[in-house]
Amino acid sequence: MPRAPLAPVSFNSALSHSSADKRIHILRAVGASGSISQAARDAGVSYKAAWQAIDTLTNLAGAPLVERAVGGAGGGGARLTEQGRQLLAAADQIAQARHQVLGRLRRDGPAATQAPLSHLAIRTSMRNQMPCSVSAVEGRGAVVRVHLRLDDATALVARVTRESVQLLGLVPGVAVLVLCKATAVTVTAVGASVGASRPGTNRLAGLATRVSRSAEGDEVSATLDAGVALVGFAAARSGLRARSRVWLDVDEAALVLALPD
């Protein structure tokens, strides 16, 4: 059965994420070695993770980036398509331009304005974005628990796949952005009879700053004790108001990790 045609090429999507997550590096290694398995070894990831990286880039670009090569001394392998080569060229140009801009900022701009710039490059529907650092990576199976800390040492845990850990290079000390939807955060009053948090759930303490009431549920904006803003939802007619002490619960699996560029 013939393969359905892909959508028009869109390098904007493929290059809108940090290349530090190894996907571009893996694609480049495929072009250099002509082998997915060799590219995986060069990048220090599993064969499965290398294919995941290529599949993700292909989906984002809307065009095949790698094709199987038949024959040769090894009996076959992989090679970049013309779109794959164009994507790498575009990635090089973006990296060069970014290096020049950040170099000028380091020379001319106040130091305080430099650190957050990389965070502004991420556009997403997820309203909650928290700068964290990795403190530990736990687990040897397909699913890994990544332990994180906010600036005040508030602890969080995110559950991700082993391949994501490899592709993002998640090791202790790495800075990440933790993202989650507002609808994934459940807000309750401190002192209410809500019981202990469930296993696999992060419970964060904060102070409500705004409450928007509706029949479907009260939307609560809160400031965590770490000073980070978070948005979630409480039950309708929750009785919460500004300056109420609240718990904000979010499942470990609901947290998404992103690398600032």
Phi, psi and omega in degrees: 000126183295146180287136179296142180295143178280162178294163178306148182301135179221090180288342178305314181291318184293333184251008181276354178253158183299130176287353178291350179277011171082353183296314178295321179300318180294316178299319179296321180293326176298316179297324182283322187259339184070024185210131176292315182296321178292321177299320178298316179296318180298324182274350181073033179233171178284162176302318179298317180294324178296316178295323178298319179298316180293317179299319180296313179298321179297316178300316183290323182282335182074024180204149177294131182255337181228141175228154179286137177255129183260140175089193183093174184300326182269002179084005179140173181178222181215152177214158180283143170281174176300322177295324177296318179293322178295321179298317179295321178296319178295320179298320179297318180294319179296317180297319179294316180295317180298318179299319180293316181296312181294328176297318178295320180295321179296325181283321192249335189264156175299139182302328184294339182271354189274317187301318184283352188300320183295330180292333185285348183283347183268122176246123186206159176283349181284115186283336182266118180224119187234120175291128180222173170232148178284130177255333179194156175236123189238133174118147182240356182271202182289331180250132186239142175261120180258117179273133187231159176222137169281177185301329182267015180077008171302132186264143174224157174227135175239139176258122180224172179279159176302321180296323178294322177299317180293313185292327179273350181065044186280110176222161179307134180100344181288134177276134180223163167256130177259123184244146170200153178289149175298326181290349178270356183254121179259127184249133175223159179285137172297132182097345177289159182278073183253351180077177179287157178293148180288152173303140181083012181240135172274131175243120183243143179263143179199182180237122180296136178249327178214144177228122177249118188267143173204166181293335181277342182151153181270122176278126186240123170263133184221156173250121179291162176300337177283354181090003181267139178277143179217144179240136177208190183231137173252169177298153176301143182056045183290337184083358178289148176214171178306136180081006171288139173282133186225156166260141175237114183254134178215133182294143179303324182286347181274351181273132178249135181256136178227148177265124170296141185287000000 
